[in-house]
Amino acid sequence: MRGLGGIITLLVVIWLVVGAIAAGQRGYFSSTNPDCAGISTLAITVVAGPLNYAGVNPQVDQCDIPEPS
C-alpha cells in the first residue's frame, strides 16, 4: 500500500506541474488580474493539468462572493 500511495502522490504532483506550465504559457502568472475571476481562472487551469493540452481552456468570467451582512 505504501508504494501505491507514493505513486499516486507523484502523479498528482506531475499533473499540477503540467497545469502550472500551461498557465505560465498562457501568461496567467504575469498578467492575472488580482480579482476573483483572474485568480479562479489561474487555479482552474493549474488543476486541469494535462487537459489544457487536449483543448480544455477553462475560464471564469465572474465570481459571486457572498457579502457580509
Secondary structure, 3 states (H helix, E strand, C coil): CHHHHHHHHHHHHHHHHHHHHHHHHCCHHHHCCCCHHHHHHHHHHHHHHHHHHHCCCCCCCCCCCCCCC
